[in-house]
Amino acid sequence: MTSTAYGFGESLEGGARSFGHSGGAPGMNGDLRIFPDSGYVVAALANTGFGASQVVSWVSERLPK
């Protein structure tokens, strides 16, 4: 489930609710995910046009529930 408001997307993945924002342009990319129930914040920046979202997803999947 995903919804968007005020530029932040909210999602429920694997039972964990999160919200955040991602984006980029040629030569840069960033992703931010906030997990309000656990207090974790995962952020990544990349100096390529891709990559940050994959890092944030990888870390987010391994956070304690």
Secondary structure as GFF3:
##gff-version 3
##sequence-region A 1 65
A	DSSP	beta_strand	2	5	.	.	.	ID=ss1
A	DSSP	beta_strand	8	13	.	.	.	ID=ss2
A	DSSP	beta_strand	16	25	.	.	.	ID=ss3
A	DSSP	beta_strand	28	35	.	.	.	ID=ss4
A	DSSP	beta_strand	40	46	.	.	.	ID=ss5
A	DSSP	alpha_helix	52	61	.	.	.	ID=ss6
###
